[in-house]
């Protein structure tokens, strides 16, 4: 048996190498998950080199610290193999736990892999040692050394890849370093050296030679330089990450300001703590004033208690806070704010803090109030106008009755005289037109009154004989067509649809009236109305004329409110076609225009054939209100 011992300085150096290498490797390995895809192999390789090389360096220095009184050399191939084993096993373990989708329980695989790698590296390095003696190992102590390596490596990886503070990572590094050192010196304790010939150790000095010390220091120095460079790279990357975080925070604050918002944070219990520059800038409160629930002092008295109660309920239920209240600004004015806050959770699911934004919606609320007031005024005015329209309409109805009586008197006085028959026919036709106009006016007045009461227009679907309906519109505008020297031709047997009668009359009445306005006086005018089935149980109606036509650049503008195109030689305010488009959309239809200058214009209106549902009527009313 050869007496053995250790050089305390080199032992301490070996342990320092193990801890430093472990910290460096675990820090680099922890960056793999958050790195970009192309940077992950680089960080993983650096971690493997730092850990594997550090473990190997610690083992080599520890071997040099072993004083056994026999000269020793090292087999180059086995020594290199021990280094490769250390790098390969640690790289595989770190890569496994750092991959996408890795879970906590994966350390139960990666930890044993790394521990076995450390043990394999150690005993391969022991096999590389060449001495004039025999090495023997105690199986029990060898097993103990392997168990130490596996257990400590598993615990270190578990600590490393769990969210935590830098102190947690330092603790993991110390644990890993202790595992490597503990495994090494336990493994060394398992070895027994027997000299081949008595007294051979007397030729070797008892203490470690200066050559061994210099070699140990060289290995340690090289290792520390490599590890320092790795730590420097990690520091540079940390500065990059910090810069990105600061830039991200600045962008977030700028985005909040862009939407006229104020960012604030509260502690897990919902109390405002720390510096809140946004809130202070808004309200003028000092830190002492807004701490805890002091922020509520800046809330309008009518909104204060409800805000506190709702906030407390939100904190208790751990849900998103959505609320509105008025806040006294620094200038003393009360402003409306929409509030939204969410809980920020830590890795264990506990609330770390609350982050919220106050968004200034004062102008929006003021605009809504003005709009409500304007709508109420419009409704009152519509009611008054519709009421006042009935007076002249009653007068027209009175004169119509007198004309009807006059017609009877003429018929009784002249009898069957041809002139009497002609007068009777003309008066009957005129009275028919007047009666139709009165009926239409009564319908429009009723619609205005209904709109003024309900605040929105509703559409009631009914079966419509489109041939009769469109022919009636054409007949009502016959005198206007005759003055233009034009004809309005309605195709026979048009399909029946189900829709709101008044809306359909307004659509096609405006289209026919618009076509009559812009006929070319140089040639006989012709307006044709036809229809054919369309996909989706719809009907496509066309209103075509041979009038002036519309320039292509004006095709979209003709549907804009108060916008007209072409020659402004006809009366109108640019309302009719805009209203037609709104009505068609409200009926879940579509209107299209095709026209060429000098050739004419065709409006195509596609409407559903079936009965509109109540939901469609509601959506139609909403769309009309938006128009």
Beta strands, then each sheet from edge to edge (+ up, - down):
strand 1: 5-6
strand 2: 66-67
strand 3: 72-74
strand 4: 129-131
strand 5: 133-137
strand 6: 191-195
strand 7: 261-266
strand 8: 321-328
strand 9: 334-345
strand 10: 351-360
strand 11: 462-465
strand 12: 486-490
strand 13: 496-499
strand 14: 525-534
strand 15: 538-545
strand 16: 590-596
strand 17: 600-608
sheet 1: 1+ 2-
sheet 2: 3+ 4-
sheet 3: 5+ 6-
sheet 4: 7+ 10- 9+ 8-
sheet 5: 11+ 13-
sheet 6: 12+ 14+ 15- 17+ 16-
end
